[in-house]
C-alpha cells in the first residue's frame, strides 16, 4: 500500500523534478502502471478535494485507492506463495522413488495428455461428421420427383429459347 508520504514523493519527483515514470518506478520498486495510476488519481483528487459537491466522488476514489493497494498486495502475496510451492515441489523431486516418478510421468502426465489429445481428436471428427451430414441433408433435401420436374421445366425453357433463336433439331 502506498502511504501519503510515498505518494507525495512520487508527485514531487514527477512534477517538480520531472523524472520519468520509469525512473520513479525504479526508485520506488512499484510498476510503471501503478505510478501512472496514482499520478492520475492524485491529480484528480487534488482538483476535487475543495469542491463540497464532489466529496462523495473523492471518498469513492480514496476507497478505490485503498482497495487497489490491497489488491496489489494480495497479488504479490499470491505470487510469493506460488513461488514457495514451486520451490517445495522442486526440493521434493530428489526424494521421489522410481515408481513414484513413473506414476507422475506416465500415469498422471503422459496418459492424461494422450487422453486429452484423443478426446480432442474424437470431438474434431464428430464435429466434421456432423457438418458433412448437414451438408448432405441440405444437398438432398428436395425429393427426386421435385428435382426431375424442375429439370423438365428448365429443359422446356431452354428448348423454347433455342427455337426462337432459330435452332431446330429432330
N, C-alpha and C positions, 0 to 999 in steps of 0.2 A: 504494500500500500504506500502510496506517495503521500508524505505528510506536507503540511503547509510550507515548511522551511525548504524542502526539496523542490516543491512547485515554484516557490519564489526564486530559487537559484536557477531553475530551468528557464523561467521567464527572463531573468536578468541576463543569462547567457545568450538567449535568443534575441532579446530586444535591444539591450544596451551593447553587448559585446559582439553581436552579430555572428555568433558561432553557428555553424551548420548543424542541422538536425543530426547528421551522422556523428559529428564531434560530441554533441551533447549526449547522444546515446552511448558513445564510447566511454565518456566520463562518468555517466550515471549507472551504466550497466543495464539500462532499460532498452526496449526495442524502439526503433525509429517511429513505428506506428503509434506506440504509446506516447512518445514525446509529442508527435503531431496532434494526437487526440487531446492531450492535456493542454497544449497551447491554444487549440481552437476553443475548447470548453472554458478555459480560464479567461480568454479574451471576451467571450460572450458573457460569462458570469460578471466580469468587471463592468461591462456595459449595462447590464440589467439590475445590478445589485442595489442601485439607488432608486429604482422605479418601484413604488409600492404595488403597482398593478402587476408587476412581473415577479412578485415574491413567491408565488406558487411555482412558477417555472424555475426559478432559481433553486428552490428547495428540491424540486424533482431532479435538476441537473446535479446538485450536490449528492443526492441519494444515488443517482446513476454513477457518479464518480466512485462513490464508496463501493457499490456493487461491482463495478468494473474492476476495481482494485482487488476485491475479494475473488472475483473470477480468475484474474491473473494469478493470484497466489494459489488457488486450487489447481489450476492447470500446471503450475510449476511443481506443486506437491505431487500431482499425478505422474508427471514426467519423472520426478525423482524416484517415486515408488516403482514405476515400471523399470527403471534402470536398476534398482535394487533387486527386483525379482529376476531380471536378466542375469545379474551377477551371481545370484544364488543358484540359478539353473546352470550357469557356466561352471561354477565351482563344484556342482554335484556330478557333472559328467564323468570325471575320473573315477568316481566310486561305483559306477554302474557295472554290473556283470555283463558277460557276453549275451546271455539270454535276455536280459533287460534291454540291451542295445538292439537286439534283433526284434524284440517286441515293439520298441519305439519306432525303429526304422521301417521294418517290413509291415507289421500289423497296423500300427497307428498312422504312419505317414504314407508308405507306398500303396498299401491296399486301399486306403481312403482316397488317394489321388486317382488310382486306377478306377475305383468305383465311381467317383465323380466324373471322370472322363467318359466312362461307359454310359452313365446316365445322361450326360450331355449329348453324346452321340445318338443315343436312343431318342432323346427329345427332338434332336435335329431331324432325324429320319422320320419320326412320326409327324412332325410339322410339314415336312416336304411331301410326305404321302398324303396328308390331309389336303394340302394345297393342290396336288395333282388330281385328287378325286374331285375337288371343287371345279377345277378346270374342265375335266371330262364331263361332269354333270352339266356345266354351262354349255359346253360344246354340243352335247347330245340331248339337250333339254327339249327341243322340238321333236315330235314323233315323225317317223319316216313318211307316213302319208301326207302330212302337212308340208314337209320339205319337198316331196315329189310334186305336190300341187303347185307350190311356189316356183319350182323349176319349170314346170309346164307353162305357167303364166309368163314367166320371163322369156322362155323359148318362143312363145307366140308373139310377144312384143318384138323380139329380135327379128323374127321372120317377117313381121309386118313392116319393120323399118327397111329390111333388105329389099322387099318387094317395091316399096316406094322409091328406093334408090335405083331400081331397075334391074336388080339381080333376081333371076328365076332359076329354078332347078326342078328336076323331076322327082 
